[in-house]
Amino acid sequence: MRIVIVILAIALAAAAILLWRDPYSLVRAEFARQRVSAGLSKESVVVGDHRWVYAYSDDAPANAPTVVMLHGFTGSKENWYLVAQRLRGHYRLLVPDLPGWGESQRIAGADYGFAAQSARVAAFIDAIGGKQHGVVLLGHSMGGGIAALAAARYPRDVARVGLIDAAGVRFADNRFGEQVLAGHNPFAVSDAQTLERYLGTVFVDARVRPAMPWPGADIYISHRRGEAAFEQGVLDRIGRGPESFLPGEEAAKIHQPALLLWCRQDAVIDASALDLYARQIPQASRVLLDGCGHMSVMEKPDAVAQAVTTLIEQGQPRR
């Protein structure tokens, strides 16, 4: 019994030292738990000038298509885990942190706008060999704008595309959009109040909001303070710069089978964006969900996974 107590004391002391040196390790540990729970593994690859970190599952039939999932602004690969869990076993899954975000590499002064990221995504698809049986590219929010541009500019890399609450079009005015155009970052987190505002903006269903017991909330707030300048720079480019609406403008070049999925209560990318994209991509299937906000991939993972499955199994290209 004494040996067990000593071992436990040593383990607790080691954990305390690690947490003191790297508080964000607690968040990373929770992300790792979520990944394992979803049945995903983790790997990294250098493509071009960036090192990508991605979650993946190869648990699928030999001829199954590859599904690549792109997260949104201030997000990470973990946002997709609930959807990935539901698709695992049917398709090969690749869920990366986009360059500059999460665990993937960030290079000072690099361009992380829609155009540059869409080119990196196409190169990533080439590097991991997903084109053999067709790549289904899914993008949420900022990732949706990147996915739209990648599908338009690199059609040989993208067999089908799903835009989920996607940025890149001039949707109907809302408070979020007005703040972005005024030069602010409505997603900025610097204290408990702004964290609550952030979560309240992106989630409608409070039951699925990420739990942040002490000291998790303080650690996350500190991390987001450190990200403020990077977030502002990216938002300056994709939210109010010359390429803000580039994905919507080039979406008419998307001839692949496509999915447009929104939540009616989205307070970030207003649901009017669905119709704007639909005008450019008339062959796209359209799904409008109720009872969820901007984070449909976390609030309605069953519905999102079903819509993606329908896109893969039934989508037909424009003639």
C-alpha positions as a LaTeX table, in Angstrom:
\begin{tabular}{lrrr}
\hline
Residue & $x$ (\AA) & $y$ (\AA) & $z$ (\AA) \\
\hline
Met1 & 0.00 & 0.00 & 0.00 \\
Arg2 & 2.85 & 2.41 & 0.84 \\
Ile3 & 4.39 & 1.80 & $-2.59$ \\
Val4 & 1.08 & 2.65 & $-4.27$ \\
Ile5 & 0.80 & 5.86 & $-2.25$ \\
Val6 & 4.36 & 6.86 & $-3.11$ \\
Ile7 & 3.79 & 6.20 & $-6.82$ \\
Leu8 & 0.57 & 8.20 & $-6.73$ \\
Ala9 & 2.29 & 11.07 & $-4.94$ \\
Ile10 & 5.09 & 11.11 & $-7.52$ \\
Ala11 & 2.57 & 11.08 & $-10.37$ \\
Leu12 & 0.60 & 13.96 & $-8.84$ \\
Ala13 & 3.77 & 15.96 & $-8.29$ \\
Ala14 & 4.87 & 15.39 & $-11.88$ \\
Ala15 & 1.45 & 16.47 & $-13.13$ \\
Ala16 & 1.56 & 19.60 & $-10.98$ \\
Ile17 & 5.01 & 20.52 & $-12.33$ \\
Leu18 & 3.85 & 19.97 & $-15.93$ \\
Leu19 & 0.76 & 22.10 & $-15.34$ \\
Trp20 & 2.87 & 24.85 & $-13.79$ \\
Arg21 & 5.31 & 24.87 & $-16.72$ \\
Asp22 & 2.67 & 24.46 & $-19.45$ \\
Pro23 & $-0.87$ & 25.20 & $-18.22$ \\
Tyr24 & $-2.35$ & 24.59 & $-21.69$ \\
Ser25 & $-1.28$ & 20.94 & $-21.39$ \\
Leu26 & $-4.51$ & 20.42 & $-19.43$ \\
Val27 & $-6.54$ & 21.53 & $-22.47$ \\
Arg28 & $-4.44$ & 19.36 & $-24.78$ \\
Ala29 & $-5.03$ & 16.38 & $-22.51$ \\
Glu30 & $-8.79$ & 16.93 & $-22.78$ \\
Phe31 & $-8.50$ & 17.20 & $-26.57$ \\
Ala32 & $-6.57$ & 13.92 & $-26.61$ \\
Arg33 & $-9.31$ & 12.28 & $-24.55$ \\
Gln34 & $-11.93$ & 13.51 & $-27.03$ \\
Arg35 & $-9.90$ & 12.21 & $-29.97$ \\
Val36 & $-9.51$ & 8.75 & $-28.46$ \\
Ser37 & $-13.20$ & 8.70 & $-27.58$ \\
Ala38 & $-14.00$ & 9.45 & $-31.24$ \\
Gly39 & $-11.82$ & 6.54 & $-32.34$ \\
Leu40 & $-9.23$ & 8.73 & $-34.07$ \\
Ser41 & $-5.46$ & 8.63 & $-34.17$ \\
Lys42 & $-3.07$ & 11.55 & $-34.61$ \\
Glu43 & $-0.25$ & 12.16 & $-37.07$ \\
Ser44 & 1.75 & 15.01 & $-38.59$ \\
Val45 & 3.13 & 15.73 & $-42.04$ \\
Val46 & 5.20 & 18.51 & $-43.60$ \\
Val47 & 3.56 & 19.89 & $-46.74$ \\
Gly48 & 5.28 & 22.82 & $-48.41$ \\
Asp49 & 6.55 & 25.17 & $-45.72$ \\
His50 & 4.17 & 24.07 & $-42.93$ \\
Arg51 & 3.94 & 21.13 & $-40.59$ \\
Trp52 & 0.35 & 19.91 & $-40.37$ \\
Val53 & $-1.05$ & 18.01 & $-37.38$ \\
Tyr54 & $-4.19$ & 16.01 & $-38.07$ \\
Ala55 & $-6.50$ & 13.42 & $-36.54$ \\
Tyr56 & $-7.43$ & 10.52 & $-38.76$ \\
Ser57 & $-9.14$ & 7.16 & $-39.11$ \\
Asp58 & $-8.37$ & 4.57 & $-41.79$ \\
Asp59 & $-11.09$ & 2.28 & $-40.45$ \\
Ala60 & $-13.06$ & 2.11 & $-43.70$ \\
Pro61 & $-13.61$ & $-0.13$ & $-46.73$ \\
Ala62 & $-10.67$ & $-0.26$ & $-49.14$ \\
Asn63 & $-12.46$ & 1.76 & $-51.84$ \\
Ala64 & $-14.06$ & 4.30 & $-49.48$ \\
Pro65 & $-13.66$ & 8.01 & $-50.28$ \\
Thr66 & $-11.58$ & 10.26 & $-48.06$ \\
Val67 & $-13.40$ & 12.93 & $-46.06$ \\
Val68 & $-11.30$ & 15.99 & $-45.13$ \\
Met69 & $-12.79$ & 18.34 & $-42.52$ \\
Leu70 & $-11.67$ & 21.97 & $-42.14$ \\
His71 & $-12.40$ & 23.95 & $-38.97$ \\
Gly72 & $-13.37$ & 27.59 & $-38.63$ \\
Phe73 & $-11.90$ & 30.84 & $-37.28$ \\
Thr74 & $-10.57$ & 30.40 & $-33.70$ \\
Gly75 & $-11.46$ & 26.71 & $-34.05$ \\
Ser76 & $-9.44$ & 23.52 & $-34.35$ \\
Lys77 & $-9.73$ & 19.92 & $-35.52$ \\
Glu78 & $-11.48$ & 19.03 & $-32.25$ \\
Asn79 & $-14.63$ & 20.87 & $-33.43$ \\
Trp80 & $-15.26$ & 18.03 & $-35.90$ \\
Tyr81 & $-14.79$ & 15.05 & $-33.59$ \\
Leu82 & $-18.49$ & 14.37 & $-32.95$ \\
Val83 & $-19.21$ & 14.27 & $-36.68$ \\
Ala84 & $-16.08$ & 12.20 & $-37.33$ \\
Gln85 & $-17.16$ & 9.70 & $-34.71$ \\
Arg86 & $-20.39$ & 9.14 & $-36.65$ \\
Leu87 & $-18.65$ & 8.77 & $-40.02$ \\
Arg88 & $-15.84$ & 6.53 & $-38.79$ \\
Gly89 & $-15.90$ & 3.04 & $-40.25$ \\
His90 & $-17.59$ & 4.19 & $-43.45$ \\
Tyr91 & $-15.01$ & 6.59 & $-44.89$ \\
Arg92 & $-11.35$ & 7.42 & $-44.49$ \\
Leu93 & $-11.21$ & 10.53 & $-42.29$ \\
Leu94 & $-8.66$ & 13.34 & $-42.13$ \\
Val95 & $-9.29$ & 16.16 & $-39.66$ \\
Pro96 & $-6.43$ & 18.68 & $-39.70$ \\
Asp97 & $-5.58$ & 21.78 & $-37.77$ \\
Leu98 & $-5.21$ & 24.31 & $-40.56$ \\
Pro99 & $-1.75$ & 25.90 & $-40.84$ \\
Gly100 & $-1.48$ & 28.67 & $-38.27$ \\
Trp101 & $-4.10$ & 27.11 & $-35.98$ \\
Gly102 & $-4.20$ & 24.49 & $-33.25$ \\
Glu103 & $-1.18$ & 22.20 & $-33.24$ \\
Ser104 & $-0.18$ & 22.91 & $-36.83$ \\
Gln105 & 2.75 & 25.20 & $-37.58$ \\
Arg106 & 2.44 & 28.96 & $-37.67$ \\
Ile107 & 4.99 & 31.07 & $-39.52$ \\
Ala108 & 5.36 & 34.74 & $-38.58$ \\
Gly109 & 4.25 & 36.99 & $-41.42$ \\
Ala110 & 2.69 & 34.18 & $-43.47$ \\
Asp111 & $-0.61$ & 34.65 & $-45.30$ \\
Tyr112 & $-3.47$ & 32.71 & $-43.71$ \\
Gly113 & $-6.28$ & 34.09 & $-45.85$ \\
Phe114 & $-8.75$ & 32.18 & $-47.99$ \\
Ala115 & $-6.61$ & 31.94 & $-51.13$ \\
Ala116 & $-3.37$ & 30.92 & $-49.47$ \\
Gln117 & $-5.07$ & 28.35 & $-47.25$ \\
Ser118 & $-7.04$ & 26.83 & $-50.14$ \\
Ala119 & $-3.76$ & 26.25 & $-52.00$ \\
Arg120 & $-2.29$ & 24.63 & $-48.88$ \\
Val121 & $-5.35$ & 22.39 & $-48.54$ \\
Ala122 & $-4.99$ & 21.21 & $-52.15$ \\
Ala123 & $-1.32$ & 20.43 & $-51.48$ \\
Phe124 & $-2.25$ & 18.60 & $-48.28$ \\
Ile125 & $-4.75$ & 16.45 & $-50.20$ \\
Asp126 & $-2.06$ & 15.61 & $-52.74$ \\
Ala127 & 0.44 & 14.77 & $-50.00$ \\
Ile128 & $-1.76$ & 12.35 & $-48.07$ \\
Gly129 & $-2.94$ & 10.55 & $-51.21$ \\
Gly130 & $-6.64$ & 11.06 & $-50.74$ \\
Lys131 & $-7.52$ & 11.56 & $-54.41$ \\
Gln132 & $-7.39$ & 7.88 & $-55.37$ \\
His133 & $-11.01$ & 7.20 & $-54.41$ \\
Gly134 & $-12.20$ & 10.82 & $-54.33$ \\
Val135 & $-11.94$ & 13.48 & $-51.65$ \\
Val136 & $-15.01$ & 14.91 & $-49.96$ \\
Leu137 & $-13.95$ & 18.31 & $-48.62$ \\
Leu138 & $-16.00$ & 19.71 & $-45.74$ \\
Gly139 & $-15.51$ & 23.19 & $-44.34$ \\
His140 & $-17.09$ & 24.92 & $-41.36$ \\
Ser141 & $-17.23$ & 28.75 & $-41.10$ \\
Met142 & $-13.82$ & 30.07 & $-42.22$ \\
Gly143 & $-13.03$ & 26.51 & $-43.26$ \\
Gly144 & $-16.13$ & 26.63 & $-45.47$ \\
Gly145 & $-14.77$ & 29.62 & $-47.35$ \\
Ile146 & $-11.46$ & 27.80 & $-47.77$ \\
Ala147 & $-13.25$ & 24.64 & $-48.94$ \\
Ala148 & $-15.34$ & 26.59 & $-51.46$ \\
Leu149 & $-12.25$ & 28.20 & $-52.96$ \\
Ala150 & $-10.36$ & 24.89 & $-53.02$ \\
Ala151 & $-13.25$ & 23.15 & $-54.80$ \\
Ala152 & $-13.47$ & 25.98 & $-57.34$ \\
Arg153 & $-9.74$ & 26.31 & $-58.03$ \\
Tyr154 & $-8.59$ & 22.71 & $-57.61$ \\
Pro155 & $-11.43$ & 20.53 & $-58.95$ \\
Arg156 & $-9.10$ & 17.58 & $-59.57$ \\
Asp157 & $-8.40$ & 17.44 & $-55.84$ \\
Val158 & $-12.00$ & 17.77 & $-54.65$ \\
Ala159 & $-14.68$ & 15.32 & $-55.81$ \\
Arg160 & $-17.45$ & 16.67 & $-53.56$ \\
Val161 & $-17.71$ & 19.64 & $-51.23$ \\
Gly162 & $-19.77$ & 20.48 & $-48.16$ \\
Leu163 & $-20.06$ & 24.06 & $-46.91$ \\
Ile164 & $-21.24$ & 24.22 & $-43.30$ \\
Asp165 & $-22.18$ & 27.67 & $-41.93$ \\
Ala166 & $-19.58$ & 28.91 & $-44.40$ \\
Ala167 & $-17.94$ & 32.32 & $-44.54$ \\
Gly168 & $-17.13$ & 34.07 & $-47.81$ \\
Val169 & $-20.36$ & 35.82 & $-48.90$ \\
Arg170 & $-22.03$ & 39.13 & $-47.98$ \\
Phe171 & $-24.85$ & 37.79 & $-45.81$ \\
Ala172 & $-27.61$ & 39.86 & $-44.21$ \\
Asp173 & $-26.37$ & 42.29 & $-41.58$ \\
Asn174 & $-26.15$ & 41.02 & $-38.03$ \\
Arg175 & $-24.27$ & 42.19 & $-34.94$ \\
Phe176 & $-21.32$ & 39.88 & $-35.61$ \\
Gly177 & $-20.88$ & 41.07 & $-39.20$ \\
Glu178 & $-21.23$ & 44.72 & $-38.25$ \\
Gln179 & $-18.51$ & 44.37 & $-35.61$ \\
Val180 & $-16.18$ & 42.64 & $-38.06$ \\
Leu181 & $-16.66$ & 45.35 & $-40.69$ \\
Ala182 & $-16.00$ & 47.97 & $-37.99$ \\
Gly183 & $-12.58$ & 46.46 & $-37.36$ \\
His184 & $-13.34$ & 44.46 & $-34.22$ \\
Asn185 & $-12.91$ & 40.77 & $-33.41$ \\
Pro186 & $-16.24$ & 39.65 & $-31.91$ \\
Phe187 & $-14.65$ & 36.29 & $-31.03$ \\
Ala188 & $-11.87$ & 37.84 & $-28.94$ \\
Val189 & $-11.54$ & 36.32 & $-25.47$ \\
Ser190 & $-9.67$ & 38.19 & $-22.74$ \\
Asp191 & $-11.64$ & 37.50 & $-19.52$ \\
Ala192 & $-14.58$ & 35.52 & $-18.14$ \\
Gln193 & $-17.11$ & 38.00 & $-19.56$ \\
Thr194 & $-15.79$ & 37.84 & $-23.12$ \\
Leu195 & $-15.52$ & 34.04 & $-22.89$ \\
Glu196 & $-19.19$ & 33.87 & $-21.98$ \\
Arg197 & $-20.03$ & 36.24 & $-24.85$ \\
Tyr198 & $-18.02$ & 34.09 & $-27.27$ \\
Leu199 & $-19.70$ & 30.84 & $-26.24$ \\
Gly200 & $-23.12$ & 32.49 & $-26.19$ \\
Thr201 & $-22.59$ & 33.77 & $-29.72$ \\
Val202 & $-21.60$ & 30.47 & $-31.31$ \\
Phe203 & $-23.86$ & 28.08 & $-29.37$ \\
Val204 & $-27.64$ & 28.10 & $-29.05$ \\
Asp205 & $-28.00$ & 24.83 & $-27.13$ \\
Ala206 & $-26.32$ & 25.41 & $-23.77$ \\
Arg207 & $-26.34$ & 21.66 & $-23.09$ \\
Val208 & $-23.60$ & 21.03 & $-25.66$ \\
Arg209 & $-21.38$ & 23.97 & $-24.82$ \\
Pro210 & $-17.88$ & 22.84 & $-23.78$ \\
Ala211 & $-17.62$ & 22.44 & $-20.02$ \\
Met212 & $-14.76$ & 24.46 & $-18.55$ \\
Pro213 & $-14.38$ & 23.65 & $-14.86$ \\
Trp214 & $-11.63$ & 25.37 & $-12.92$ \\
Pro215 & $-8.84$ & 25.85 & $-13.85$ \\
Gly216 & $-9.73$ & 25.09 & $-17.48$ \\
Ala217 & $-11.51$ & 28.39 & $-18.13$ \\
Asp218 & $-8.62$ & 30.48 & $-16.81$ \\
Ile219 & $-6.12$ & 28.48 & $-18.86$ \\
Tyr220 & $-8.20$ & 28.87 & $-22.01$ \\
Ile221 & $-8.65$ & 32.61 & $-21.45$ \\
Ser222 & $-4.90$ & 33.06 & $-21.04$ \\
His223 & $-4.28$ & 31.11 & $-24.24$ \\
Arg224 & $-6.77$ & 33.20 & $-26.21$ \\
Arg225 & $-5.20$ & 36.43 & $-24.95$ \\
Gly226 & $-1.97$ & 35.22 & $-26.48$ \\
Glu227 & $-3.75$ & 34.53 & $-29.79$ \\
Ala228 & $-5.34$ & 37.98 & $-30.05$ \\
Ala229 & $-2.90$ & 39.54 & $-32.52$ \\
Phe230 & $-2.91$ & 36.51 & $-34.81$ \\
Glu231 & $-6.72$ & 36.31 & $-34.78$ \\
Gln232 & $-7.00$ & 40.01 & $-35.59$ \\
Gly233 & $-4.61$ & 39.65 & $-38.51$ \\
Val234 & $-6.51$ & 36.73 & $-40.01$ \\
Leu235 & $-9.86$ & 38.46 & $-39.52$ \\
Asp236 & $-8.53$ & 41.61 & $-41.19$ \\
Arg237 & $-7.86$ & 39.49 & $-44.26$ \\
Ile238 & $-10.89$ & 37.17 & $-44.43$ \\
Gly239 & $-13.48$ & 39.39 & $-42.79$ \\
Arg240 & $-12.91$ & 42.84 & $-44.25$ \\
Gly241 & $-10.03$ & 42.56 & $-46.71$ \\
Pro242 & $-10.09$ & 42.31 & $-50.52$ \\
Glu243 & $-10.65$ & 38.56 & $-50.46$ \\
Ser244 & $-13.50$ & 38.59 & $-47.91$ \\
Phe245 & $-16.07$ & 37.52 & $-50.49$ \\
Leu246 & $-13.72$ & 35.67 & $-52.84$ \\
Pro247 & $-15.13$ & 32.23 & $-51.96$ \\
Gly248 & $-18.66$ & 33.31 & $-52.88$ \\
Glu249 & $-17.50$ & 35.01 & $-56.07$ \\
Glu250 & $-15.65$ & 31.92 & $-57.29$ \\
Ala251 & $-18.24$ & 29.42 & $-56.07$ \\
Ala252 & $-19.88$ & 29.49 & $-59.52$ \\
Lys253 & $-16.89$ & 27.45 & $-60.68$ \\
Ile254 & $-17.91$ & 24.60 & $-58.37$ \\
His255 & $-19.40$ & 21.90 & $-60.59$ \\
Gln256 & $-18.94$ & 19.04 & $-58.15$ \\
Pro257 & $-21.78$ & 17.61 & $-56.05$ \\
Ala258 & $-22.18$ & 19.97 & $-53.12$ \\
Leu259 & $-23.91$ & 20.39 & $-49.78$ \\
Leu260 & $-24.95$ & 23.65 & $-48.12$ \\
Leu261 & $-25.87$ & 23.25 & $-44.45$ \\
Trp262 & $-26.79$ & 26.01 & $-42.00$ \\
Cys263 & $-28.52$ & 26.50 & $-38.69$ \\
Arg264 & $-31.44$ & 28.90 & $-38.76$ \\
Gln265 & $-30.29$ & 30.51 & $-35.49$ \\
Asp266 & $-26.68$ & 31.11 & $-36.61$ \\
Ala267 & $-25.70$ & 34.47 & $-35.10$ \\
Val268 & $-22.30$ & 34.51 & $-36.84$ \\
Ile269 & $-22.79$ & 33.62 & $-40.51$ \\
Asp270 & $-26.45$ & 34.48 & $-40.99$ \\
Ala271 & $-28.53$ & 31.77 & $-42.67$ \\
Ser272 & $-29.11$ & 34.12 & $-45.61$ \\
Ala273 & $-25.64$ & 33.01 & $-46.70$ \\
Leu274 & $-27.09$ & 29.63 & $-47.66$ \\
Asp275 & $-29.21$ & 31.19 & $-50.42$ \\
Leu276 & $-26.30$ & 33.33 & $-51.61$ \\
Tyr277 & $-24.12$ & 30.27 & $-52.04$ \\
Ala278 & $-27.03$ & 28.35 & $-53.59$ \\
Arg279 & $-27.32$ & 30.94 & $-56.37$ \\
Gln280 & $-23.71$ & 30.21 & $-57.28$ \\
Ile281 & $-23.95$ & 26.43 & $-56.78$ \\
Pro282 & $-27.45$ & 25.50 & $-58.02$ \\
Gln283 & $-26.74$ & 21.76 & $-57.96$ \\
Ala284 & $-26.07$ & 21.85 & $-54.19$ \\
Ser285 & $-28.41$ & 20.13 & $-51.79$ \\
Arg286 & $-29.61$ & 22.45 & $-49.03$ \\
Val287 & $-30.15$ & 21.66 & $-45.37$ \\
Leu288 & $-31.43$ & 24.23 & $-42.86$ \\
Leu289 & $-31.50$ & 23.02 & $-39.26$ \\
Asp290 & $-33.43$ & 24.42 & $-36.31$ \\
Gly291 & $-32.37$ & 24.62 & $-32.68$ \\
Cys292 & $-28.68$ & 25.27 & $-33.26$ \\
Gly293 & $-26.34$ & 28.18 & $-33.86$ \\
His294 & $-23.01$ & 28.59 & $-35.57$ \\
Met295 & $-21.54$ & 25.35 & $-34.20$ \\
Ser296 & $-23.82$ & 22.95 & $-36.05$ \\
Val297 & $-21.01$ & 20.38 & $-36.17$ \\
Met298 & $-21.13$ & 20.18 & $-32.38$ \\
Glu299 & $-24.79$ & 20.97 & $-31.72$ \\
Lys300 & $-26.30$ & 18.71 & $-34.41$ \\
Pro301 & $-23.64$ & 16.10 & $-35.25$ \\
Asp302 & $-26.19$ & 13.43 & $-36.19$ \\
Ala303 & $-27.89$ & 15.71 & $-38.73$ \\
Val304 & $-24.57$ & 16.93 & $-40.13$ \\
Ala305 & $-23.23$ & 13.37 & $-40.48$ \\
Gln306 & $-26.44$ & 12.28 & $-42.22$ \\
Ala307 & $-26.27$ & 15.20 & $-44.66$ \\
Val308 & $-22.63$ & 14.39 & $-45.43$ \\
Thr309 & $-23.50$ & 10.74 & $-45.99$ \\
Thr310 & $-26.24$ & 11.77 & $-48.40$ \\
Leu311 & $-23.81$ & 14.03 & $-50.24$ \\
Ile312 & $-21.37$ & 11.17 & $-50.65$ \\
Glu313 & $-23.86$ & 8.48 & $-51.58$ \\
Gln314 & $-26.40$ & 10.43 & $-53.66$ \\
Gly315 & $-24.82$ & 13.66 & $-54.93$ \\
Gln316 & $-24.90$ & 14.23 & $-58.67$ \\
Pro317 & $-22.69$ & 16.67 & $-60.61$ \\
Arg318 & $-24.08$ & 19.59 & $-62.54$ \\
Arg319 & $-24.67$ & 18.79 & $-66.26$ \\
\hline
\end{tabular}
